[in-house]
Amino acid sequence: MDTIQSNNKRIAKNTLLLYLRMLFLMAVSLYTSRVVLSALGVEDFGIYNVVGGVVTMFSMLSGSLSAAISRFITFELGKGNLPKLKRIFSSSVTIQIILSAIIILLIETVGVWFLNAKMVIPEVRVEAANWVLQFSAITFVINLISIPYNAAIIAHERMSAFAYISILEALGKLVIAYLITVFPIDRLVFYAILMCAVALMVRLTYGRYCKKHFEECTYHFVFDFALLKRMSGFAGWNFIGASSAVLRDQGGNLVINLFCGPAVNAARGIAFQVNAAINGFVVNFMTALNPQITKQYAMGNRDYMMNLIFKGARFSFYMLLLLSLPILVNTHYVLGLWLKIVPEHTVLFVQLVLVSAMSESMSQPLVTAMLATGKIRNYQIIVGGLQMMNLPVSYLLLRSGMFPEIVFVVAIIISQCCLAARLWMLHSMIGLRVGLYMRRVYANVLVVGVISSILPILQGFTCNESLMNFILSSILSFVCTGLVVYFIGCNNIERQFVITKVSGIKAKFK
């Protein structure tokens, strides 16, 4: 019991630290996005997003290995095997260096060809787009080599490192927002160069922190064939899931470019920045929770692991609903207040991407549990195969003349199909009780979501757009969501926990 309470406190503390980090980053991101869009213009902003998307497409090669690295480091840390942990870390760095060389080769051949032969970019901006591709590739490789270091920080649950280093990253982006408005050179190319420089600065800082605090994070060339075979086998099957997620997001971005042009890519880029700011809170929560799910599986504590999975799924949805509802009800006003230029389609893009994020939030703990088992072949074939349908279905619908928003509608529908497949697969993999999940998680969040939304939606329909009405709508949304989550979403133990914490806070101020 003491161990469980200690783990719960660690999760809560790490989540709080990551939230403080997220609040700071969100404020900086929203401000810099406005400045960058204004400085670059809609067309150049769209070009940066779609060309960066070409580079990100190659992350399907690295995403599978990234998940393998995080899983193996966290699993061995749960086992307490330091010598093996050192071999895993050094092997991971070697793999990422080799993979970086392969990805650079692919970008310089396939990527350059696709950019110049297939993408819809104004002729006068093709040269700038090629420079963006080169610096985006360098930025991607820098981030790729950072993965083993970041995985070590997460596995050790040292979330304070992310909070502190994020201050440096945010300050760098603030400097970028200022510099691109004052330097009399091509702003699109200059923006790509500066983003690359910030990525390098953050990478070096993470590396220095890990070498100082974690014994295993000193790189030595290691060729452990058995270990590399296990990691490669895990990564090979996980490649299906990693590539399907990339094809859904960046593939959707590319088909939008092919049929609608860079201006609509700009709208999508803004929608995903809003989503990143909101969804970051859930990502932080799961970043704090994921190591515990993996460690509990490694130690054989299945009941506690199931409890973490169910709570993680519910509270991920609650947090997204709490933050998304005011924006969903007031999207048009919020975008007009935030941006000087609001590209066409942005309002619906933002609303649909937030709904898609809430749909995905219920699956995140399930994915972590699946990775913890290490037995992922059948899972990835079925769930990854379903998710891969996003790209061809979206392509065919856009080609038939459908509106751009159909890409997000397809993603939401397939997300729900993937959730059903995950539940079915995890029933046999870890004994997850599907009926219990449907009652305690799925039905719970649906009821909470519907009841919480009634009054805010009615208020949005009956009131004109203004700052005062937006403030009132936000307060109403927060109050309705908070009350419904407390009285309907939480069980008796969770309500008692809230009462105890609130009483403790009150006692400190008396």
N, C-alpha and C positions, 0 to 999 in steps of 0.2 A: 504493500500500500504506500509506504514512504517513497519507494522508487517511482511509482506511478504519479504521485503528487509532485515529486521533483521533476519528472519529465514534463508534466503539465505546466509547471511554473516556468520551465525552460522554454517551452513552446510559446507561452504567453509573453515572456520577456523578449524573445527573439522576434516575435510578431510585432510587438510594440516598437522595437528598434527599426525594423524594416518599414513600418508605417511612417515613422518620423522621416526616414530616408525618402519614402515615396511622396510624402507631402511636399518636401523641399524640391524633389525632382519634378513633380507635377507642376508646381508653380513656375519653375524655370522653363519647363517644356512648353507650357501653354503660352508663356510670354515670347519665347524664342520662335515658336512656330508662327506666331502672328507677324513678328519682325521679318523672319525669313521669307514667308509667303509674300509679304509686301515688297521686300527687296528684290526677290527673284522674279516675281510675277507668276501668274497661273501656269503659263506654258512651261517655263524653266523649272518650276516646282514640280510639275507633273513629270518632266523629263528625268529629274533627279530620282523621283520615286520609282519610276518604271525601270530605269537603267540599274539602279541599286537592286531592284527586284531580279534582274537578270543574274547578278552576282549571287543573290540570296538563293536562287534556284539551285546553285551548286551545293548549298548547305545540306541538301538531302544526302550527300556523301558523308558529311561530317556529323550531321545530327544523330545518326545511328551510333557512331563511335562515341559521341559526347554522352549519350545515355548510358552506354556501356561503362565508360570511365566513372561517371557519377555512381552508378550502381555498385561496381566492384570496390571503389574506395570506401563508400559508406558501409558496404557489407563487411569488409575486412576490419573496419574500425569497430563495428559492432562485435566482431569476434575477438578483437584485441590482438591481432597478429601483426606486429610492427614490421618484422623482416619482409613478410609478403606484401605489406602495404607499401614499403619502399620500392619493391620490384614493380608493383602495379603502377605507381606514380611515374617512375622512370620509363617504363614501357609505354605509358600513355603519352608522354612528351615526345618520344621517338615516333610513335604512330602519327601524332599530329603534325610533326615536321614533314614526314614523308607525304602525308595527305595534302599538306599545303602546297608542296611542289606539284602534285597531280592536279590540284584545283587550278593553280596558276596556268598550267599547260592547257587545261580545258577552256578557261576563260579567254586565253590568248588565241585560241583557235575557234572553238564553237561559239563562245560568247561574242567575239569580235564579228564573226560572220553573221550571227543572228541580229546583232545591233544594226549593222550596215545594210543587210539584205532584206530583213523582214519587218523590223519595227517601224512604226509610224512616227517619224520625227521630222520637223521642218528642215529643209536642206541647209539652211544657214546655221543650224544648231547641231549638225551632225558631228563636226569636229569637237565641239565642247562636250557632246555626249560621249565621245570616245575617251576624252580625258577623264570624265566622270567614271567611266567603266574601269579605267586603270587604277585610279585612287580608291574606288570602292572595293576593288579586288585586294589591294594592299590592306585596307581597313579590315576586310573580312579575314584575311590570313592572320593579322595581328590578334583579332578576337578569337580565332581558332586555336592558336597556340596558348591562349590564356585559359582555355577550358579546364585542363587538369588542375591549375591553381585555384580557380573558382570552385571546382568540385571539392577540393580539399577544405576550403573555408566553409562550405555548406555542410560537408560531412562532419566537421568538428563543431558545427553550430556556433561559429564565431560571427554572428550576423552584424555585430558592431563594426567589423571591418568594412562591410558594404556601406554602412551608414556614413562612416568617416570618409572613405574614398569617394563616395558619391558627391560629397561637397566639392571635391576637386574637379570631378567630371562636370558638375553643374556650372561651376565657375568658368570652366573652359568653354562650355556652350554659350554662356552669356557673352564671353569675349568674342566668340565667332559671330553672334548676332550683331555685335557692334561693328566689328571689322568689315563685314561684307557691305555695310551701308556707307563706309567712308573711303575704302580703297577704290581707286578708279581703274579697275581691271575687270575682266569677265567674272561676274559674281558667281555664276554657276560653277565654274572650274575652281575658283578660289574657295567656295564653300566645301567642295569635295576634298580639297587639300587640307583645310583646317579640321574637318571631321576626322581625317586620317591622323593628323597630329594629336588630337585629343585621345583617340583610341590607343595610340602608342604610349602616351603619357600614363593612361590608366593601366595599360598592360604592365608597364615597368613597376608601377606602384604595387599592384597585386602580387607580382613576382617577388618583390623585396619583402613584403609583409609575410608571405608564406615561408620563405627561406628563414626568416627570423623566428617564426613562432611554431612551425611544424617540422619535426625531425625528418619526416619522410620526403619533404619537398626540396631535396637537393638532388639535382639531376645527375645521373651517371648512365652511360650507355649500357643497356641491359638487353640481352636477347634470350628471353625465356620462352622457348618454343611452345611449351605446353600452355603457359599463361596467354601468349599471343593467340594461340589456337582457340582457347576458350573465349577470350574477348572478341576475337574476329567472328566466331560462330554466333555469339550473342548479338554483335553489331550487324552481322549479315542479315539475320532475321528482323532485327529492329529497323533495318534500312527501309523495309516496306512501310512501316508506320511513320518514320521520319520523312520519307519522300512524299507520302500521301498528304501530310500536313503542309509541306512546302508547295506541292502542286495545288492544293486547295487555295492557299493564300496568294502566293506569288504567281502561280499559274493563272488564277483569276484576274490578277492585275495585268498580265500580259494579254489575255484574250480581250479584256476591256480596251487595251491600247490598240489591238488589231482592228476592232470594230467601232470604237468610239473616239480614239485619239487621246493625246496627252492632257487635254483640259479635264476630261473625266477621270484620268489617273490622278490629277491633283485633288479632285473631290474625294476619291478613295483614300489618298494619302492623308487628308485631313481627318476622315472618319477613323482611320486606324490610329492616328495620333490621339484622338479622343478616347478610343478604346484602350490604347496603351496606358493612358493616364488613369482611367477608371479601373481597368482590369489589373493594373499593377498592384492594387491592394490585395486582390485574391492571389496573385502570383507570390507576393510577399508572405501571405499566410501559408500557402502551400510550400514555399521554400523553407519555412520554419518547421512545417509538419512532416514533409517528405522523409528527412533522415530518420525520424522516429518510427515511421511506418516500416522502412527498410530494416532498421535495427531490431524492431520487435519481431519481425519475421525471422531474422537471423538467429535470434535468441529463443524462438519457438513460442512466443507469447501471442498466440493467435486471437484470443478473446479481446485483448487490449488493442491489437492491430485492427480488428473489425470495428471496435468502438471508435478508433481514430478515423477509419475510412468513412463511416456513416456521419460522424460529426464534421469531418472535413468537407464532405459533399454538401451538407445542409448549410453550414456557415459560409462556405464559398459563395453559394447562391444568395444568401441573405446580404452579404457585404456588397455584392454587385447590384442587387436590387436597391439597397439603401442609397447607393451613390448614383445609380443610373436613372432612377425614377424621375428626379427633378429635371434631368436633361432630356429624357424621353418625352416628357410633357411639354417642355419649353425649348425644343431643339432649335426652331427657327430664331427665336429671340436670343438664345445663348450664342449661336454662331454669328449673328449680326453684331452682338456686343463684343465678341472676342476678336473677330477678323475684320479687316478693312475690305477684303474681297471674299465673297462667298460663292465659290463655283457652283454651277448648276448640278443638281443631283445630290449635293452634300447633305441636305437635311435627311432624306430617306436613307442614304448610306449610313449616316451616324446612327439612326434609330435601328436599322437592321443589324449593324455590326454589334451593337450592344445587346440586342436580343440573342444573337448568335453566341456572344460571350457567355451569357447566362445559361444557354443550353449546354455549352462546353464545360462550364464550371462544375457541374455534377459528375463529370467523368474524370476529373483530374486525380482524385485519390485512388480511383480504380486503376488508372494507368500506372501510378506509383506501385501499387500492390502487385500488378502484373510484372513489372520490371524486377521487383524484389525476388520473385520466384526464380528468375533466370530461365524459365521454360516458356519461351515466347513464340515458338514457331507457328503453331496452329492459330494462336491468338492474332499474330500479325498478318497471317495470310487472310483471315476472315475480316477482321476489323480494318486493317490497312487496305485490303482490296475494296471494301465498301467506300472508304474515304477517298480512294483514288478516282471514284466515279465523279467527283466534283468537277474536274477539269473537262472531260469529254461532254458531260451533260451541259455544263455552262457554255461550252463552245458551240454545241449544236443549237441550243436555245437562242444564243446571240446571233448565230448565223441565220436563223429563221426569222429574225427581225424583232426579237423580244427586247424589252427595255433593260438597261444596264443593271438595275436593281435585282434582276433575276439571279445574278451570280450569288448574292447573299441569301436569297430565298432557298436556293438549292443547297447551300452550305448548312442552313438551319435544319432542313428536312433530313439530310444525310447525317447530321450530327445526332439526331434522335435515333436514327437507325443504328448508328455506331454504339450509342449508349445501350440499346437493347442487346446488341451482340456482345458487348463487354460483360454485361451482367450474366448472360448465358455461359460465356467462356469461363469467367471467374468462379462460377458455381462449381465447375469440375476442377479448376486449378487450385483454389484455396478454400473451397467449401462455403463460398459466400451464399447467404440465404436470400434469394431473389425476392421472394414475397415480403420478407422483412425490410429489404431495401426499398421496395415500392411503397410500403406503408410509412416507414420512418423518414424516408428521404423524398421520393418522387411526389407522392400525394401531398406530403407536408409542404414542399416548396411551391407546388401549384396553388394550393389553398392560400398560403401566405402571399404569393404574388398577386393573385386575383383580388383578394380582399384589400390589400395595401393600396392597390391602384385605383379603386373606385372613386374615392373623394378627390385625389389629385387630378384625375382625368376630367371629372365633372367641373372642377374649378378652372382647369385649362380651357375648356370649351366655353365657359360663361364669362370669362374675364378677358379684357384687352391686353395686348403685350405692353408691358412697362416694367421698369426696375422694381417698383413696389410689389406688383403682382408676381414677379418672378421670385422675389424674396419670400412672399407669403406662400407661394406654391411650393418652394423648397422646404420651408418650415413644416407645411402640411404633409409633404411627402415623408420627411424624416420622422415626424410624430406618428403618422399612420403606420409606416413600416416598422418603427421601433416597437409600438404597442402590439401590433399583430405578431411580430416575431416573438415578443416576450410571452404573450398569452396563448398563442397557438403554435408557434414554431418551436418553442423550448419545452423540455420536459421539466418535471418537478425539481430534479437535481440541478439542472442548469439555471432555473429561476432562483433557487436558493443560493447558488453561487453568485448570481448577479446581486441579490439582496445583501449578501455578506460583503461583497466588494464595495457597494455603494455605502453601506453602513460604516465600513472602514475609512472611506474617503471623508464622510461627514465627521467622523470622530477626530480626524486630523485637523479640521478647521474649527473645532470647538475650543 
